[in-house]
Amino acid sequence: MNGDDVNADGLEPGDYVEAVLSLVEQIPVGSVSTYGNLAEMVGQGGPRGVGRVMATHGAAVPWWRVIRADGRPVVGLENEAMQRLREEGAPLRGERVDLTRARWSGPPTH
């Protein structure tokens, strides 16, 4: 491991990926989280970092539950994401998720 393998918060890149994917796996059916909310929950990075993780590693988790801050699903997979969200009963407003009603607040704290 060299200095480029650890970020400013001390997490190795693989740990960051695992942290993001673990949170996505916890988003309940019918709920969503934004890229920015997930970054805040992880405690580092930003929406683009979460987006990078989802683009490269997100196929095995419920990726359609991660949306943009404006309530729209990921670009390029909008139709599939909206279909899945409809099937799960997520509250929608047209082609956007109603974030007021659907936003997941994160895992329970103990």
C-alpha positions as CSV (number, residue, x, y, z in Angstrom):
1,M,0.0,0.0,0.0
2,N,1.3,3.5,-0.8
3,G,0.1,6.9,0.2
4,D,-2.2,7.1,-2.8
5,D,-4.2,4.1,-1.5
6,V,-5.6,6.0,1.6
7,N,-7.7,9.0,1.5
8,A,-7.7,12.0,3.9
9,D,-10.1,10.2,6.3
10,G,-8.0,7.1,6.5
11,L,-10.3,4.8,4.6
12,E,-8.7,2.7,1.8
13,P,-10.6,2.9,-1.5
14,G,-12.0,-0.6,-1.0
15,D,-13.4,0.3,2.4
16,Y,-15.1,3.4,0.8
17,V,-16.7,1.2,-1.8
18,E,-17.9,-1.3,0.8
19,A,-19.3,1.5,3.0
20,V,-21.3,2.9,0.1
21,L,-22.6,-0.5,-1.1
22,S,-23.5,-1.6,2.4
23,L,-25.7,1.5,2.9
24,V,-27.4,1.0,-0.5
25,E,-28.2,-2.6,0.5
26,Q,-30.0,-1.2,3.6
27,I,-32.3,1.2,1.7
28,P,-35.8,-0.2,2.3
29,V,-38.1,-1.2,-0.5
30,G,-40.1,1.8,-1.7
31,S,-37.5,4.2,-0.3
32,V,-34.6,6.1,-1.9
33,S,-31.4,8.0,-1.0
34,T,-29.6,10.6,-2.9
35,Y,-25.9,10.4,-3.9
36,G,-25.2,13.3,-1.5
37,N,-27.1,11.8,1.4
38,L,-25.1,8.5,1.0
39,A,-21.8,10.5,1.0
40,E,-22.9,12.2,4.2
41,M,-23.7,8.9,5.8
42,V,-20.4,7.4,4.8
43,G,-18.7,10.6,6.2
44,Q,-16.5,11.4,3.3
45,G,-16.5,12.0,-0.4
46,G,-19.3,13.6,-2.2
47,P,-22.1,12.8,-4.6
48,R,-19.7,12.2,-7.4
49,G,-17.7,9.7,-5.4
50,V,-20.8,7.8,-4.6
51,G,-21.8,8.0,-8.3
52,R,-18.4,6.5,-9.2
53,V,-18.9,3.6,-6.8
54,M,-22.4,3.0,-8.1
55,A,-21.3,3.1,-11.7
56,T,-18.5,0.6,-11.3
57,H,-19.7,-1.6,-8.4
58,G,-23.4,-1.0,-8.0
59,A,-24.9,-3.7,-10.2
60,A,-25.3,-6.2,-7.3
61,V,-27.2,-3.8,-5.0
62,P,-30.6,-2.0,-5.5
63,W,-29.0,0.8,-7.6
64,W,-32.4,2.2,-8.6
65,R,-32.9,3.4,-5.0
66,V,-30.1,5.8,-5.4
67,I,-31.3,9.0,-7.1
68,R,-30.2,12.5,-7.9
69,A,-31.0,15.4,-5.6
70,D,-33.8,16.5,-7.9
71,G,-35.6,13.2,-7.4
72,R,-34.7,11.8,-10.8
73,P,-33.1,8.4,-11.3
74,V,-29.6,7.8,-12.8
75,V,-29.1,9.0,-16.3
76,G,-29.3,6.3,-18.9
77,L,-31.3,3.9,-16.8
78,E,-34.3,6.1,-16.1
79,N,-36.9,3.8,-17.5
80,E,-35.7,0.7,-15.7
81,A,-35.2,2.6,-12.4
82,M,-38.7,4.2,-12.6
83,Q,-40.3,0.9,-13.4
84,R,-38.6,-0.8,-10.4
85,L,-39.5,2.1,-8.1
86,R,-43.2,2.0,-9.3
87,E,-43.2,-1.8,-8.6
88,E,-41.9,-1.2,-5.1
89,G,-44.5,1.5,-4.3
90,A,-42.1,4.4,-4.0
91,P,-44.1,7.7,-4.0
92,L,-43.6,9.5,-7.3
93,R,-44.4,12.9,-8.8
94,G,-44.4,12.4,-12.5
95,E,-41.0,11.1,-13.5
96,R,-39.4,12.0,-10.2
97,V,-39.4,10.4,-6.8
98,D,-41.2,12.4,-4.1
99,L,-38.2,12.9,-1.8
100,T,-40.3,14.3,1.0
101,R,-42.0,11.0,1.4
102,A,-39.5,8.5,0.1
103,R,-36.1,9.7,1.4
104,W,-34.4,7.1,3.7
105,S,-32.9,8.7,6.7
106,G,-30.2,6.1,7.1
107,P,-29.5,3.1,9.2
108,P,-30.7,3.1,12.8
109,T,-28.2,4.3,15.4
110,H,-27.7,2.4,18.5
